[in-house]
Amino acid sequence: MKIAEGLKQIRKMLGLSQEKMSGDVLTKSYYSKIERGEFEIKACDLVVILRLHDIKTSEFFSMMEKEMQQSKYDYYIDILRESYYRNNLIAIQKIVNDLKHEKQDRQTKNLLAHAILLKNNLEGNIDKMPISQKNFIKESIFEVDNWDKYNLRLFSMAMSLFEIEEMNVIVQSILDKSKQNKDADFARFIPAILVNFLDYSFCLGNENTKVIERAIDQLKQVETSPQNCFTLIMGKYYESLWNKNYKNAHKIINFLHQIGMDDFVAKMYKK
């Protein structure tokens, strides 16, 4: 990917016009020609423009390198995740519009379901989401019989669309299949599903103790490695809540605040 293409993608991800993207560094006309590949941008101007939008130069070039290697699905998922983290509703809405005009294969429909779900989350409209959109998301999850990274990832984010009784049955099924399924993608998404399920369970007062205890036990078995650090922390948090060890749970919340995860903590169930 060329620098011009990378700048254009960053700008769209941030939901900015060319004028807003270039700021006072370059004129809109000059910057427009850079994106079209007519001019090259000076290194010093590139650094200043990226800094203007809180983007590290190393992250920019890392994104470009990654884009050359990853699939369309992974690329869109990364943009959706970043846009959601930045509360960038404009960028997510643009992705929704773009995906609606693409060929509706399974991956595209799955991405569109993700985007619609995140859009409604940012707008605070999950409870008011049209039935047609809810059904579209559920159909995307259960489009195939087998669980894979596409429906597992979507399901982990769409739990609020299901009744707690439905959730118990689905999570029980996933836990049963996790014993037999050795696929790396399958194993990678199970912890996120269990963390979200436990949060949902505490919020709604889930009375199915068997499934809750299975989920907590499964999280305790996650390998103690750096990449699983967050999963292990959240597993310990929900285990503390389950055992009514609120003092320990509060320590974990304070730690998350200390490392700057205030927005995440605000959405967590707390006792």
Summary of the structure (lengths in Angstrom):
residues: 271
radius of gyration: 20.9
end to end distance: 47.9
largest distance: 63.4
contacts: 753
relative contact order: 0.06
helix: 75%
strand: 0%
